[in-house]
Amino acid sequence: MEGLPVTSRTTTSTVTFVYPFLLPGYSNEFPASTYKIFAEDELLTNLSFAAYRRTATHIRIERADVTGRTELRPVDQHDLDLALSQDQSRINQQNNSEAALSPQEVNK
């Protein structure tokens, strides 16, 4: 008996936020930390080449109130990308501000 063809995949990645951030749909601010992201994609059929469509994205949250407990929370990929971009902008602003200081000001 042949197995069914694989029509979906899950990829895992890691992202790091240097600053606390917000995501639409959640009232609490997420702390600066490293997070695992799980992306689910489905294979598009009837094409002459392999292509996938994103069907879901989840972020793994470590529960601060319960040691060792985690939650997978759904998040829109666009919202996650925007939050990461905003975090990177804050990092760049901080680096530019420090670069503008004279050596005497940095060492104070």
C-alpha positions as CSV (number, residue, x, y, z in Angstrom):
1,M,0.0,0.0,0.0
2,E,1.5,3.3,-1.0
3,G,1.5,6.3,1.4
4,L,-0.4,9.4,0.7
5,P,1.6,12.3,-0.9
6,V,2.8,15.0,1.6
7,T,0.7,18.1,0.9
8,S,1.7,20.2,3.8
9,R,4.9,21.2,5.7
10,T,5.8,22.9,8.9
11,T,8.9,25.0,9.2
12,T,10.4,26.3,12.4
13,S,12.5,29.4,12.8
14,T,13.8,31.5,15.7
15,V,13.4,35.3,16.0
16,T,14.9,37.6,18.6
17,F,13.3,40.8,19.8
18,V,15.6,43.2,21.6
19,Y,12.7,45.4,22.8
20,P,9.3,44.5,24.1
21,F,6.7,44.4,21.4
22,L,2.9,44.2,20.7
23,L,1.0,42.0,18.3
24,P,-2.6,42.7,17.1
25,G,-5.1,40.5,18.8
26,Y,-3.2,40.4,22.1
27,S,-3.6,42.9,24.9
28,N,-0.3,42.2,26.7
29,E,3.1,43.3,25.6
30,F,5.4,40.5,24.8
31,P,8.8,40.8,26.5
32,A,12.1,41.1,24.6
33,S,13.3,37.6,24.1
34,T,14.0,34.8,21.6
35,Y,10.9,33.1,20.2
36,K,10.3,30.0,18.1
37,I,8.0,30.5,15.1
38,F,6.1,27.7,13.5
39,A,4.8,28.2,9.9
40,E,2.4,25.8,8.2
41,D,2.3,25.7,4.4
42,E,0.2,23.6,2.1
43,L,1.3,22.4,-1.3
44,L,-0.5,24.0,-4.2
45,T,-1.7,21.4,-6.6
46,N,-2.2,21.5,-10.4
47,L,1.0,23.4,-11.0
48,S,3.9,22.2,-13.1
49,F,6.3,23.1,-10.2
50,A,6.2,22.8,-6.4
51,A,4.8,25.9,-4.6
52,Y,3.4,26.4,-1.1
53,R,0.9,28.7,0.4
54,R,1.1,29.8,4.1
55,T,-1.9,28.6,6.0
56,A,-0.9,29.5,9.6
57,T,1.9,31.0,11.7
58,H,2.3,30.5,15.4
59,I,4.6,32.0,18.0
60,R,5.7,29.9,21.0
61,I,5.3,31.8,24.3
62,E,6.9,30.8,27.5
63,R,4.4,31.2,30.3
64,A,5.9,33.4,33.0
65,D,3.3,32.3,35.6
66,V,4.0,28.6,35.1
67,T,7.6,27.3,34.9
68,G,8.3,25.2,31.8
69,R,4.8,25.8,30.3
70,T,4.5,27.1,26.8
71,E,1.7,28.2,24.5
72,L,1.4,28.3,20.8
73,R,-0.4,31.4,19.8
74,P,-1.6,32.2,16.3
75,V,-0.2,35.3,14.7
76,D,-0.5,36.9,11.3
77,Q,2.8,36.6,9.4
78,H,2.5,40.2,8.2
79,D,2.0,41.4,11.8
80,L,5.1,39.4,13.0
81,D,7.2,40.8,10.1
82,L,6.1,44.3,11.0
83,A,6.9,43.8,14.7
84,L,10.4,42.5,13.8
85,S,10.9,45.5,11.4
86,Q,10.0,47.9,14.2
87,D,12.4,46.2,16.6
88,Q,15.2,46.5,14.0
89,S,14.4,50.2,13.5
90,R,14.7,50.8,17.2
91,I,18.0,49.0,17.3
92,N,19.3,51.1,14.3
93,Q,18.1,54.3,16.0
94,Q,19.9,53.3,19.2
95,N,23.1,52.5,17.3
96,N,22.9,55.8,15.4
97,S,22.4,57.8,18.6
98,E,25.4,56.2,20.2
99,A,27.5,56.8,17.1
100,A,26.7,60.5,17.2
101,L,28.1,60.8,20.7
102,S,31.7,61.8,21.2
103,P,33.9,59.3,23.0
104,Q,33.8,61.4,26.2
105,E,30.0,61.2,26.2
106,V,29.9,57.5,25.7
107,N,32.2,56.8,28.6
108,K,30.3,58.9,31.1
